[in-house]
Amino acid sequence: MLYTVSRSPYHDDFNAMLGLVSDTDDVLLIQNGVLLGINENRYLAELLRRGAGIYALKEDLDARGLFAQISDRVKVVDYSGFVSLTVKHQQNFAW
């Protein structure tokens, strides 16, 4: 499953999502959800333990001036990468 995270983990019940994510899933950070991908973020560390692929949309990182602060464990993708992830997963859950 592809999880798209568009809200800050500080404004959501992020722990509920953590209970759903597994190592066969991918998580795409978009809009304010890219805050989750910042280095030293405690929520990112918890998500990495789940083994899911973690991606962040480059355009949203750039718009927020966060590109230099993103963890090297997060793969940065453009809109083509976004489309590829949606094709890869038949199911999508927006968070």
C-alpha positions as CSV (number, residue, x, y, z in Angstrom):
1,M,0.0,0.0,0.0
2,L,1.1,3.6,-0.6
3,Y,0.5,6.0,2.3
4,T,0.5,9.7,1.3
5,V,1.2,11.9,4.3
6,S,0.2,15.5,3.6
7,R,0.0,16.9,7.2
8,S,2.6,17.5,9.8
9,P,3.1,14.6,12.2
10,Y,2.7,17.1,15.0
11,H,-0.9,17.8,13.9
12,D,-2.1,14.3,13.4
13,D,-2.4,11.0,15.2
14,F,0.7,9.7,13.6
15,N,1.0,6.7,16.0
16,A,-2.2,5.3,14.4
17,M,-0.6,5.3,11.0
18,L,2.5,3.6,12.4
19,G,0.4,0.7,13.5
20,L,-0.6,0.1,9.8
21,V,2.7,0.5,8.0
22,S,4.7,-2.6,7.1
23,D,7.9,-3.3,5.2
24,T,5.9,-4.0,2.0
25,D,4.5,-0.4,2.0
26,D,5.8,2.9,0.8
27,V,5.2,6.3,2.4
28,L,5.2,9.4,0.3
29,L,5.5,12.8,2.1
30,I,3.8,15.6,0.4
31,Q,2.7,19.2,1.3
32,N,3.4,19.7,5.1
33,G,4.0,16.0,5.5
34,V,7.6,16.6,4.3
35,L,8.3,17.8,7.9
36,L,8.3,14.2,8.8
37,G,11.4,13.6,6.7
38,I,13.7,16.1,8.6
39,N,16.8,14.8,10.2
40,E,16.5,13.8,13.8
41,N,12.7,13.7,13.7
42,R,11.5,11.2,16.3
43,Y,8.6,10.2,14.1
44,L,10.9,9.5,11.2
45,A,12.9,7.1,13.3
46,E,9.8,5.2,14.3
47,L,8.7,5.0,10.7
48,L,12.1,3.8,9.5
49,R,11.9,0.9,12.0
50,R,8.8,-0.3,10.1
51,G,10.9,-1.0,7.0
52,A,8.7,0.9,4.6
53,G,10.1,2.9,1.7
54,I,10.0,6.6,2.5
55,Y,9.8,9.2,-0.2
56,A,9.4,13.0,-0.2
57,L,8.2,15.2,-3.0
58,K,11.0,17.5,-4.1
59,E,8.7,20.3,-5.1
60,D,7.2,20.5,-1.6
61,L,10.6,20.3,0.0
62,D,11.8,23.2,-2.2
63,A,8.7,25.2,-1.5
64,R,9.3,25.0,2.3
65,G,13.1,25.4,2.1
66,L,13.7,22.0,3.7
67,F,15.7,20.2,1.0
68,A,19.0,20.6,2.9
69,Q,17.4,19.3,6.1
70,I,15.9,16.1,4.8
71,S,17.3,12.8,6.1
72,D,19.5,10.8,3.7
73,R,17.2,7.8,4.5
74,V,14.3,9.6,2.6
75,K,14.3,9.2,-1.1
76,V,13.4,12.5,-2.9
77,V,11.2,12.1,-5.9
78,D,9.6,14.5,-8.4
79,Y,6.1,14.3,-9.8
80,S,7.1,11.4,-12.2
81,G,8.3,9.5,-9.1
82,F,4.9,10.2,-7.4
83,V,3.1,8.7,-10.4
84,S,5.5,5.7,-10.4
85,L,4.6,5.0,-6.8
86,T,0.9,5.2,-7.4
87,V,1.3,2.8,-10.3
88,K,3.3,0.4,-8.2
89,H,0.6,0.2,-5.5
90,Q,-3.0,-0.7,-6.3
91,Q,-4.1,0.7,-2.9
92,N,-3.5,4.2,-1.6
93,F,-4.3,5.6,1.8
94,A,-4.2,9.4,2.2
95,W,-3.1,10.5,5.7
